[in-house]
């Protein structure tokens, strides 16, 4: 059965669903006739059209007032140059992306350079350099302050410590020691451990089994949230990471792009209730798939496999315990109900009662 087949919609949710499906069918039928379909195009080419599409509900939030970057921009000699420079350092977006980065390795190199640009943004005018623990204390304080002042709309942030995977075993032991110390000092904020970066060129999980087992033996154990199988290859160490992620009881599998080629691993992951966190746009931009209609996530959804849909970097993944999930769900349902009512009020395509009767 398709993912979500057992959900029961309220009367208002059914109305909004009818609106959405009407718009979606119109867009799909037009794409079928003209072969001009947004999901079949690279995201960087289709983003402007996606923004204009009525299928995607846009409810911007203007409640947050951030000033520091604006002040920097206002004080710069050329605000336009400032914008272009900042955007180029923090984004891969470019209309000519395919020519700039013609293969998977070149676009990954550019992608990873963005993290270097963001590294070290925390600094003092005096030149003081902070340790990892001191740096994380700042993040922890910001999270606590923001949560306390926005408790009606914001629940919490959990941090999955994810250092680069292309390192030596000695460096991996350093990571293990650091995340253990972070977990002890910030137990409610540190969710667990991962390794990130291009899998095809990084070290496989098997290179770090001893450090990983030490985390599993930690009291309490530090959960894993491994990226695994972010590749088009089969029978290589990269998709072999899927085996080790599951055997190490990873709480989630990040990307898991290759898992559809391994029926037994799918079965094991389902039995262990391990969700796959798919990132379709990231997979397209980083050259794993051209047409999103062919993304393996569609197969997993059709098979009702547990999925999380993520934007990738920053990743979106729930590491809440059962009590926290219950509290967050109540908060989310309140916001969801407001969203449904807003869509009913603003939509110009609400089916008439006659149309609804015909559809039933």
Residue pairs with C-beta under 8 A, 6 or more apart in sequence:
1 304
2 301
2 302
2 304
3 300
3 301
3 302
3 303
3 304
3 305
3 307
4 304
5 304
9 17
10 340
12 340
12 341
12 344
13 340
15 344
15 350
15 351
15 356
16 340
16 343
16 344
16 347
18 351
18 356
18 359
19 343
19 347
19 349
19 350
19 351
20 55
22 349
22 351
23 54
23 55
23 349
24 55
27 37
27 38
27 53
27 55
28 37
30 36
31 37
31 38
31 40
37 293
38 46
38 49
38 50
38 53
39 46
39 291
39 292
39 293
40 291
40 292
40 293
42 97
42 98
42 284
42 285
42 290
43 50
43 281
43 284
43 285
44 93
44 94
44 95
44 97
44 285
45 95
47 93
50 56
51 58
54 349
57 339
57 343
59 339
59 342
69 86
72 82
73 79
73 82
73 83
76 82
87 93
89 114
89 117
90 114
90 117
90 118
91 114
92 107
92 110
92 111
92 114
92 285
94 100
97 107
97 285
100 110
101 107
101 110
103 287
104 200
104 286
104 287
104 288
105 198
105 200
105 201
107 285
107 286
107 287
108 198
108 201
108 286
111 286
112 197
112 198
122 130
122 135
122 138
123 129
130 138
132 178
132 182
133 181
133 182
133 185
136 159
136 182
136 185
136 186
136 189
139 159
139 189
140 186
140 189
143 156
143 157
143 189
146 154
147 154
147 155
147 156
147 157
152 331
153 331
153 335
155 324
155 327
155 328
155 331
156 188
156 320
156 324
156 328
157 189
158 189
158 190
158 191
158 319
158 320
159 186
159 189
159 190
159 191
160 191
160 192
160 193
160 194
160 225
160 315
160 317
160 319
161 175
161 178
161 179
161 182
161 190
161 192
161 193
161 194
162 193
162 194
162 195
162 196
162 225
162 227
163 175
163 195
163 196
164 195
164 196
164 197
164 202
165 195
165 196
165 197
165 199
165 202
165 203
165 227
166 197
166 198
166 201
166 202
166 203
167 175
167 203
169 207
169 208
169 210
169 211
172 207
172 208
172 211
173 211
175 193
175 211
176 193
176 211
176 212
176 214
176 215
179 190
179 193
179 215
179 222
180 215
180 218
180 222
182 190
183 190
183 218
183 222
190 222
191 223
191 225
191 319
192 222
192 223
192 224
192 225
192 251
192 319
193 215
193 222
193 223
193 224
193 225
194 224
194 225
194 226
194 227
194 254
195 202
195 205
195 208
195 226
195 227
196 227
199 227
199 228
199 229
199 230
199 231
199 238
199 241
200 231
200 233
200 236
200 238
204 237
204 238
204 240
204 241
204 244
205 212
205 226
205 228
205 241
205 244
205 245
205 248
206 237
206 240
206 244
209 244
212 224
212 248
215 221
215 222
215 224
216 222
216 224
216 248
216 249
223 250
223 251
223 319
224 245
224 248
224 249
224 250
224 251
225 250
225 251
225 252
225 254
225 317
225 319
226 241
226 244
226 245
226 248
226 250
226 252
226 253
226 254
227 241
227 253
227 254
227 255
228 241
228 242
228 244
228 245
228 250
228 253
228 254
228 255
228 256
229 238
229 239
229 241
229 242
229 245
229 253
229 255
229 256
229 257
229 258
229 259
230 238
230 254
230 255
230 256
230 257
230 258
230 283
230 288
231 238
231 239
231 257
231 258
231 288
232 257
232 258
232 288
233 239
233 258
234 258
234 261
238 258
239 258
239 261
239 262
242 253
242 256
242 258
242 259
242 262
242 265
243 265
245 253
246 253
246 265
246 268
246 269
246 272
246 274
249 272
249 274
250 274
251 274
251 319
252 274
252 275
252 276
252 277
252 308
252 317
253 259
253 269
253 274
253 275
253 276
253 277
254 277
254 279
254 315
254 317
255 276
255 277
255 278
255 279
255 282
255 283
255 312
256 276
256 277
256 278
257 278
257 283
257 288
257 289
257 296
258 296
259 265
259 266
259 269
259 276
259 296
259 300
260 266
260 296
260 299
260 300
266 303
266 305
269 276
269 305
270 305
270 306
273 306
274 306
275 306
275 307
275 308
276 300
276 305
276 306
276 307
276 308
277 307
277 308
277 309
277 310
277 315
277 316
277 317
278 295
278 296
278 297
278 300
278 307
278 308
278 309
278 310
279 309
279 310
279 311
279 312
279 315
280 289
280 292
280 295
280 297
280 309
281 292
281 311
281 312
282 310
282 311
282 312
282 313
283 289
283 295
284 290
284 292
284 295
289 295
297 307
297 309
300 307
301 307
308 316
308 317
308 318
310 316
310 317
318 325
320 328
344 350
351 359
